[in-house]
């Protein structure tokens, strides 16, 4: 009998509700579909892992982290480069000794430091999992004698952490930024893993990429439910490349509407 798990990425109010600080367009529709999927198929779902983006107010991708010589913070959605910091255009206000090494390592990987609205701050309503989802989880847990599990990312002030499995730059002195082999092992113990969540082109794509790079066996068991996630930027070429890579490595792409257990 097939054992099926769900990996649900960042179904938190700041992403899923129109009032959220980083609302992903149509994510409110996604959570309704996800909750319905869990309810309709609850006896077929053996395990659910939920991730939570979990930031302190001080974070390298928040405006407050950076200032120019005039004391101004960078605009939202702008990019901070290593060259900008070396030239003095932007100055880190915290963890200054890590700023340039972080940006250089990020750029070596072909990635950038984007300034996001302050979001998913620990303990806030925006950090909480959407109630539409938790209501369906409660029903699933009670009716089937199951327990869902939470996994946290983003604690470090000095690195982005899109993927649940590891930070964009892993610091030796911060174990929580390093590879989460425990979660990989749990998921790999199931016959199939359904990947859902927000946003498709950031935290979902990066989590999927780490599965591809660190556990090819799990990749072959992974099914991306494309109607259970939305994109911040539908033209995100980096994310498109990850999804193309996933298809080549055996990841299936289906919709919740058509998925068969």
N, C-alpha and C positions, 0 to 999 in steps of 0.2 A: 504494500500500500504506500503510495507516494506521500512523503512528508513535505509540507510547504511552509515556508517562512515569508514574512514581509519585512523589508527594510524601508522604513518610512523616514524620509529626510526632512527635517526642519518644518514640520507642520505647525508653526507657531504664529500667534496673532499678528506679529509685526509683518509677516509675509502673507498671511492668508485673509486678513480682514481689510476692507477698504480704508479703515482708519489707521491701519498699521503704518509705522514709519518707513517701511520698505515694502509696501504692498506689491505683490506680483500680479499683474493683470490676469484675471480669470482664476486666481488661486482659490477664491471663495467657491467657485463652481467645482473646482477639483476636490475640495474637502467634502463637499456634499456627495460627490460621486464615490469618493473613497469610503466614506462612512456607509453608504448604501452597499458597496461591494463587500465590506466586512460583515455587515448584517446578513446579507443574502448568502454568503459563503462561509459563515462562521464555523461550521462543523468541519470544513475542509482546511482551515488555517490552523497550523500547529504552533506557531511562534510569531510574535511581532516585536521587532526592535525599532524604537523611535529615537531619532537623534535630536538634540537641541543645540542650536547655536547659542553660546553662553558667554557673553562679553561683560567685562567691567566697563565703566564709562571711558576710562583711559584705554584707547586701543589704537594701534598704528594705522588702521583704516578709517579712523574718525577724524573729523576736522580739528578737534581740540588738541590732537597730538602734534600738529605742525603750525608754525607761524613764519611769516616773512619778516623782513627787517622793520617793517612798519607795524608789526604786531597783528597783522591780518591772517586769518585762517584760510586755507585753500577752499575753493568752491566745491560744492558737492559734485561728485562724479568726475572730478578731475584726476589726473594721474600724477603721482610723485615718482620721479626717477632718481637714480643715484647721481646722475649729472646735475640735477636740480639742487640736490643737497650739497654736493661738492662745490658748486658755484655760489652757494649761499642764498639761492632763491628761496629755498625752504629750509627751516631749521627744526629739528626734532626737539620737543620740549620734555621728553621723557626717554629713558633708556638710550641716551644719545650715542653711546659707544656701539650700539647694535644697529643703528639706523642704516648706515652705509653698507655694512656687511649683509644686512637683510635684503636691501634693495638690489645689491649686486648679485646675490645668490638667486633672487627671484628672477632677475633679468637673464641670468645664465640659462634658466629653464624656459625662457620665452614668455614669462609672465610679468604682470605689472601690478603696482600698488594703486588700487582705485580707492578714492575717498567716498565712503558710503554714509548715508544718514545714520546717526546713532541708533542702533537697533539691538533687540534681544538682550537688553541689559538685565543681568541676573536679578531675579525676584520681582521684575515688573510684569504688568499684564501682557505687554508685548512679547515677553520671553515665554509665556505660558503656551502650552499646546492648545490649539483651537478646540473649543468645547464641542463642536460638531464631531470632532474626532474622538475626544475622550468619552463622550456619551456612547459612541459605538464600541469603543474599547471596553467600557464597563459591561455592556451587554454581552460582548464576546467572552470576557473573562468569567462572568458569573454563570452564564449558561453552559460553559464548556470546561469549567474548573481549570482555567489557564491564567497565566500571568504575563503581562507585557513587560518589557525592560527598556530603560532609558539609558542613552549614551550621550555624553556631553563633549562639546568641542568649543574652542575659542577662548579658553581661560587666559592664555598668554597675551600680555599687552603688546608684544613685539613681533608677532607673526600672524598672518592670515591663516584661517583654518576652515577652508571651504569643505574639504573632504572629511568625513567622519573618521577616516582611517589614519590620517596623519596631516600635520600642518603643512602649509606651503613651503615654509623653511623650518626644518627640525633643529631644535637647539639641544645640545648635549646635556645642558644643565636643567632642562625642563622635560622630564619624561612624558608628560601629557601631550607634548607636541610630536612625539615619535609614534611609530607604527602601532596601531591597535590590533595586535595579533589575536587577542582574545575574541574580539567581535568577528574577525575573519574566520576563526576556527569554529565559532558557534554557527555562523551562516553556512559554512562548508559542510556541516554535519547534516544538512537538510538536502532533499532531493531537488528542490527547486526554490529559488528566492525571487520574490516579486519586488522590483524596485520602483518606488513611488516618491513623490515629494516635491519640494521647492528649493530653489528655482532650478528648472531643468538644465540651464546653461551654466550654472555655477556650482552649487553644492551637490546636486545630483550628478552632473557630469564629472566633477572631480572625484567624487566617491567611486563612481563607476570606473574611472581611469585607474584608481589605485587597486581595485579588484583585478583589472586587466594586467597590471604591472606586477602584482605580488601574489596572485592566486589564480592561475589560469584554469584550474579545475573548477573553481567557483564561477568563473566567467561563463563556462559552458552550462551552468545551472541557473544563470540569471536571466530573468525575463523583465524587460522594461515595459511598464504599462504607460504608454505614451499619453493617454487621456487622463492620467492621474498626476500631471505635472504641467507647469506653464513656464514660458521663457521670459526673462527680463528683456533680452534682445534676441529676437528670432533670427537675426543675421549673425549671431556670434560664431565666427569661423572656428575658433578654438574648440568650442563645444561640439560643433558639427563634426570636426575631425575626430574627436573622442568617440562619438556615436558611430561613425564610420568604422573606426578601429574595432569597436565592440562587435559590430556585425561580422567583421572578418574573423574575429576570435570566437564566434559561436554564440554570442548573446542574441536572444530573441527579442523582437520588438512587437508587442501586441497591444490591444486595447482591453480595458477592463470589461467592456461590453461583450467582447468576443472571446475572452480568455476561458479556457476549459481546464478544470482541475483533473 
